[in-house]
């Protein structure tokens, strides 16, 4: 029986929705309409998620369910925030032009723009759902190493089978009876060999073995790279006007400013691969060695110590130093007190 993920609906503030309606329209608010609109959008997202799960390997289902739940939660937060913003200042049609609070209205419009930017980010989660399991293995995936290992096992198994099949063909001069192949596979290989331009075709040509072996080396290198990165302890820092944090859970290098950075700083961040993430209120990019090297070139986030961010990463963290010192104390043998003549000396 097909397992269907339970949809989590998050609460919608009906009171705020009603006040927002009253501040911007003469028509009456229909009780429960905001909740109904929210649930309809979540149901649509759930249908997209179920369709995607039917197209991809089950190993991706948990990630799709997580993205769906994130969409439902953030959508409720965004809608509730939107209602609160709309209820701050009445429409000019409701309040009238006399003594209209223009300054407050401008501030409200800026808040609306920020809320709409967050809305676009949330809708982008639907694209992430649709792309999950369809491309390569991303370093952002917490199970990336596990998936790469599974891929490596398959490649190594294919390499072994190709070699064994070629050896069987050399010995017997035919593929019939090869236990490593199904009857359908045998017929396909026969047809491929018959149509080959080579004078002495083989079931699997040398270039196929070479290409597969190259992919094995590439996947092994990627596993080693991600394993080292997972074990590495990144260190954040403070700079004049903000701080930089290493978010290992989301695999992001995040820059938090005390206030909105100027246009030149924003342009500098964008040119170095950083993007604004309204959901966390930070400029960020994937947490890699390249990200640290990019930070080295950014004067706007230079550490207060005057060092380069890459130099900070070479220093062990305080927690790591304490841990190493504790292990050293535990492993050192206890020195026994001298006794007898040694004590007298």
ABEGO torsion letter per residue (X at the ends): XBBBBBBBBBBBBAAAAAAAAAAABABBBBBGAAAAAAAAAAAAAAAAAAAAAAABBAAAAAAAAAAAAAAAAAAAAAAAAAAAAAAABBBAAAAEABGBBAAAAAAAAAAAAAAAAAAAAAAAAAAAAAABGABBBBAABAAAAAAAAAAAAAAAAAAAAAAAAAAAAAAAGBABGBAABBAAAAAAAAAAAAABABABBBABBAAAAAAAAAAAAAAAAAAAAAAAAAABBBBBBBBBGEBBBBBAAAGBBBBBBABBBBAAAAAAAAAAGBBBBAAAGBBBBBBBAAAAAAAAABAAABBAAGBBAAAAAABBBAAAAAAAAAAAAAABBBBBBBBEAAAAX
